[in-house]
Amino acid sequence: MRVCVIDGQGGGIGGVIIRRLKEEFGEQVEVLALGTNAIATAQMMKAHANRGATGENAIIWTIQQADVIIGPIGIVLANAMMGEVTPAVAAAVASCPARKFLLPLTQENVEVVGVTHEPLPHQVDQIVKIRLKELMDNV
């Protein structure tokens, strides 16, 4: 299974996600770190992603081969992350047929109503231990 983790700015969220994925699944999943900038990609690579790439074209191209995309909800919002998520990236992620697990974390003026606000590690555990595990069991 190929999992693309997309993050921007400092790459901290993506790093947390990748570390949990590797702890839980090891090399059962191929984890690709896709950063909107080089710093984000470098941080995710330090978390032991299998491969990494940076920028608009790399994200748009790579997600076409993804089974799963994980990242903050901003990855589907044009101009999110202080403009790092381009409209083309947001459209490509939103229209990609891969299963998407989006964390309701945003610096934008967007609130997802009905979502409980839990710490990042709890949200990542829910993705990794419940959602992704269910998806892998059904493959």
N, C-alpha and C positions, 0 to 999 in steps of 0.2 A: 504494500500500500504506500502510495506517495502522498505525503502531507506537506503542504506549503504553508509556512508561517510568515505572515506579512506584518511588518511593523515599520515605524519611522522614528523620527527624532532620535532619542538615545538608545532605542532597541531594548529597553528594559522589560517591557511586557513580552515581547517575542522571546527574550532570553529565558524568562520564567516558564513560558509555555514549552520551549524546546527541552529545557532540563527535565520537566515533568514527563514529557513524551519519552525521553531516553531512559529515565528511571523506570517507567512502567513497561515500555515495550522493547527497549534495547534496539537491536538492529532488525526487529520485525517490521519496522516502518522506516521508509526513507524520508528524512526530514530535510526540506529545502528552505533555507533562510532567504527571504526576499525583503530587502530593505529599500525604503524610499530614499535612503542616503547611505553613504559608505560607513558611517559610524554605527547606524542601526544594524547593518549587515555584519560588521565586525563583532558587535556584541553578541549577536545570535550565533555566529560561528564559534565564539568562545564557549557557548553553551553546548557545543558539540553537534551542531547541525551537520548533515552529511555533505551538503554543498550549499553555496550561497551566491547570490547575484544582487545587483543594485540597479535601481532606476526603473523608469516607466516601461521601456521596451522589455527589459528582463522580466519584470512582473507580468506584463501582458502575455509574453511568449510562454513563460514557464507554467503559468496556471492552467494553460490548455491541456497539460498532461497530468494535472492533479486529480487525485481521488477526493481529497479533503483540503479545505482552506480554513486556517484558523487565524484570527487576529481581532483587534478591537473593532467596534462597529464603524469607526471612522474610515475603514478601508472601502466602504461602499458609499461614502459621502464625498462628493466632489469638493475639492479644496480643503479637506480636513487636515488635521495635523499641521496647522499653520501653512497650508498650501502645498504640503508635500504629496498629498494624495491628489493627483491630477484628475480632471474629469474623465480622461481616457482610462486611467487605472480603476477608478470607481465603477465605471460602466463595464469594464472587462470582468472585474470581480463579481459584480452583481449578476451579469449574464452568463457567467461560466457555469457549466453543468455540474461541477464538483459540489459535493456537500459542503456547506459553510457553517462553521461554528464561530459566532461573533460575540465577543465580550462587550457588555453594555458599559464600556468605559469611553468617555469622550470629553474632550476639552471644548467641543463645539456647543452651541446653544441648542442641544438636542437631548431630550429625555425620553427613554423608553418606558412608557407607563405600564405598570403591572409587574415590573421586574424588581425582585428584592435586591437591595444593594448589599452585597457581601464583599469581603476582602478578595483581592485578586487571587491569592493562592486557593481559596475555596472555589472560586469560579473555574479556575484551571483544572482543579481536581474533578469537578463535575464534568467538564469536557472530556478529560482523559479517562477517568475511571468509569464513567457511565456512558456517555454518548459515543465516544470513539470505540470503546470496548464493544458496545452493542453493534456498531457498524461493522467492526472486524469479525465478530461472531457470525454475522449474516452474509459474509462474503464467501 
